[in-house]
Amino acid sequence: MKNQLINKAILSITCFIGGLLCVACSDWTDVESIKLTEPNIKDQNPGLYAGYLENLRNYRKSDHYIVYAWFDNSEKVPFSRGQHISQVPDSLDVIALMYPDNLADCELDEMNSLRQEKAMEIIYTVSYDAIKSVHTNLVTLYENDDKGVVAEPKDWISFMTDSVNHALSLLDTYGYDGICISYAGKSTIHMTEEEAEEYTTAQNAFFSLVNNVVGKQTGKRIVFEGKTQYLADKTFLQSCTHIIIPTLDVSSRDALTYNLITANVAGVPSDRFIVTAQTTSLEGGSIGYWSDGSLALYSTASWVMAAHTGFTVAGLGIYNVNTEYFNSDYIVIKETIGIMNPSLKK
């Protein structure tokens, strides 16, 4: 788990410079129009920076807890550092863009820089439930349209097919390093026979589309996110690097363990689970905290490192990562990763 070389490099670079700045999509927006040139370790000491990047890339290959982060890239003309992908902590392994289509040139540049210099991977999510929600809303609009201006939407299977095929095409369009297939699923126990058949048919159609594309990919990170116990056919999971179990609503160690136990059913690989937690809200409240008042990120990271029976926890997924930039300049996220991977503090 430990990597002494990268630890020393990071300590050196921390002492050398107070803030490491990366290439931005556009000039930072300041209160005053005066433009100041801030110190840049890359320019001031290229040798030190090159050594740091080499150690960072070596760290990616080492045995450590993997950390995913979902990044809100909805702002295409960033006016804050927190809206730039380039500003995320180097200790994150995989960035999942929440808006994977219509990427700006600056986003592509920053993605390439993170990938080439820091060996960070950029992925995105194709969500069955998100597509289903869009279709449901379109149907509702059509049914409540008194003026006849809303076109009748396609049937669910046709709509899903078009939507999934387009979403999957982004993998090659923008050169993503991988893809996360999200399917929350639900139990069929209380469904009628007709409802269960319709539900299973749609699920099989979704994964058939996914397998047609994912099965042809080589060297890409394939991830599943959802409740594995509700999958009719679990063979897709065998091709997944990690299986992300949704635990954003969890607020205790026992609840985390319970969620993993219920997901760890026959046919599910038990050696690659990832749990999730989210940052605190800028508006306050209970989001991002456990029931005992502790930060969800800290508590979940500590649980990840604990001994587990019957399954292996490979890392942590962090939602609302951008928010933590404005909360603490990513300090909480860096410390969270430091709990799991003590050798890496950046």
N, C-alpha and C positions, 0 to 999 in steps of 0.2 A: 503493500500500500504506500510505502514511503519512497520519496524520491529526493534524496539529499541535494543533488545537483541543482534541481530547479528551485529548491527552497533557498539555497545560497544566492542564486541568480536574482530571485525576486527580492530578497532582502537587500542586495546591492542596488538594484534598480530603484527600490523604494527610498533608499537613502540619497540616491543621486538626484532624484527629481520628485517634486511634490505632486505633479499630475501628468499623466501620459495622455497626449492628445493624438487622435487618429484623423485620417482624412475625412472631411465632412461633405455632406451633400451640398450644402450651401454655407455661406459665412454665418457664424453664430450671431444671433440677434442680441445686442447689448443695449443697455439703457442709453448710453451715449454712442455717437456715430464714430468716435475715435477707434481705430483698429490697432490693437496691441499685438505684438508678436510674443507669444508665450514660449517658455523653454520647451524644447522637444528632445527627449532622450535619443530618438532615432537619428537626429541631425547632430546633436552635441557629442555623442559617443556611439558611433555606428557599431564599433566592435562589441561593446557591452550589450547593446540591443540585439545584435545578431546572436550572441551567445545565449541571451535570454530566450529568444525565439526558438533556438535549437533545443534548449532544455524543455521548453513548453511542448514542442512537437514530440519529443521523446516521452514526455509525461503522458500524452494522449495514448501512447502505445502500452503504457504500463498498466499493471493491475490496480485499479482504483474504482471508487464508487462513481458511476456515471451520473452527470447532472444535466437534465433537460430544462429548457426555459422557453415559455411562450411569450413572444414579443409582439406587441401591438404596433404594427407598421402602417397604420391607417393614414398617418400624416405624411403626405408625399412632398411637402415643402417644409422640412423640419425647422423649427425656430428655437429648439432647445437640444442640448446634448443628449438628454434622456430619450429623445425621439430618433436617435441614430443607432443603428445596429452596431456600429463600430465602437460604441462606448460601453458595451456590456463587459462584465468582468471576464478576464482571460481564463478563469478557472471553470467557466461553463463549457461543457463538451458539445452540446447540440442546441441550436436555436431553432425553434419552430415559429415561422412567421404566421401571424393570424390572418393576414390578407395577402395570399400568395400570388394573386394575379395582378396584371397591370403595374408591374414593378417599374419604378423610375430608374434611370440610368445610374443615379447616385446609389441607389440600393444595390444594384448589381455590382457596382464597383466595390462597395463595402463588403458585400458577400464574398467576392473574389479575394479581397484582401484578408478577411478572416480565415478563409479556407486555405489560401496559399501560405500565408505567414504564420498562422497560429494553429493550423490543422483543425479548426473548428468546423463542424458540419452544420449545414442549413437545410432544414426540412419544412414540411407543411402538413396540414391535416386535411383528409377527405372524410367528412362526417356524414354518415347515413342520417342521423337524427336532425342535423342542420338542414339537409336537403329535404327531408320529410316535412320539417317545419315550414319551409318556403312553399312547398306544394300545398300544404294545408291552408296557409294564408291566401294563396291564389284562389283556391276553391271557395274559401269564405267570401273573398271579394266578388267573385263571379256570382255566387248565390245571392248576395245582397245588393247586386247592381241593378237598381231600378231603371237606369237610363240606357242600359244595354251598350255601355262603352268598354266593358271589360271582356276581353276575349276568353272563351272557354279554355281552361288549361287542359293539357294532355292528361291521359290517365296516369296513375301513379307509376306504374312500371316503365312506361315510355318516358315520362318526365325524369325519373330516376336514372334511366339509362343514358339519356342525353347529358344530364348534370354530372354524373360520375365520369363519363368518358371525357368531358371537357376538363373536369378537375384533375383527372389522371394525366391528361396531356401536358399539364403544366410542369410535370416532372422533367420532361425533356426540353420544353420551351424555354425554361429559365435555368436549366442545368442544376436542379436541386440535388443534394447529396442523398436524399431519401424521402420517405413519405410515412405518415402516420395514418393508419386506417382506424377510424373511430366508429364504434357501434355499441351503444349503451345496452340495447336489448332489454327484454323483459320476460317474465315467466309466463308460460302458456297454461299453467295449471288451472286458472280460473277462466280461460277462454272457451268459447264454444268450439265445436269441431270445425266449423266453417271459419271462425276467426283464427284459430290455430293454423289451419291450412293456408290461409291468406298471408298470415304473418311469416310462416316458414318459407313460402314461395318467394316473398319479397326479399327475405334474408338471403336465400340461396341465389337469387338473381343478382343481388348486390355483390356478393363475394365471387360470383362467377365473373363479373366484370372486372373486379379487382385482380383476381388471379390471372386473367388474360393479359394484364399489363405487368403486374408485379412479377409473374413467373418468367418474364422475358428480361428482367433487369438483372444485371450483374454488378457487384460491387456497390450496390445501393443499400442504405440502411432502411430496413422495413420494420415498422413498429405497429403494434396493435394497442388501442386504448379502449377499454370498456369492461363489461362484466362477462367474463369468459364463461361463466356457468350457464349463460343464456344462448350460447352459440350451438346451433343444431349440428354443425360440422366444424370440428375444432382442428382439422388438419392444417388450415392456414397458419395457425399459431406456430407450427414447427419451423416455418421459414422466417419468423420474426426475430430480430435481434433482441428486442425487449418486449415485455407485456406490461403496459401501464394500467394499473388499477386505480380508478377514480376514487380519491379519498379526500376531496376538498371539504366535505361536510363532516369529516371526522374530527373529534376534539379530545381524544384520549388514546393512550397506548393500547388499551384493551380493544377499542373500536378498530384501530388499525389492524391488529392481529386478527380480529374477527373477519374483516373484509378480505384479508389475504387467505384465510382458511376457506371461506365460502367460494373464493375464486379458484382455489386449487383443487379442482375436480378432475376426474378421469379424462385423459386426453389433453390436458393442459400442461405444457412444460413448466416445471416448478423451479427452474434454475435461473430465471431471468426477469423477475418481477421488479417493477418500478412503482413507487407510491407517489402521491402528489400532495402538495400544500400550496398555499397562496400567501402573498404578501399582505400587509395591512392596508386598509383603505386610507386615502388622503382625507376622507371625510370623517374618520374615526369609526367608532362602533366596534362590533365583535369580530368582524372579518379579519382573518389572519391570526386569531388567537385560539388557544385551546380553552376548555372549560375551567382549567385551573389558573387561567390568566397568563400563561406562558405564550411566547410567540410560537405559532404553528411551525415555522421554518426550523427553529432551534429544536423544538420537541420532536418533530418528525425526523430530523437528521439524527438525533440521538437514538431514536427507535430503530432507524435503519441499521445502525452499527451494532445493535444488540444481537444476542444469539437467538436464532429462530429454528424451530423444529418442523421439518416437513417441506420447507420451501426456502429459497434463497432470494434475498433482496439485493438487487444489483445497483440501486441508486435512488435518486429523487428527481421528481419533476416539479418545477416551480412555475406557478401561474401568476399573471399580472407583474411580470418582472420589471416592466417600465416604472411602475408605481414606486418601487423601492429606490429608484434613482432619486426621485423627488423627496422620498422619506428620509433617506440616509446616505445618498450618493453610493448606493450599492453595498454599503458596509455590512448590513445584515446578511445579505446574500453571500458575500465573501466569507463572513464568519460562519455561516451555515455550512458552506462547502468545506471550510477549515475543520469543522467538527468531524466530518466524514473522512476527509483527506488532509490530515494535519500537516503534510509536507508542502501543501499548496495554499498560499495565503492571498494571492493576487486575485 
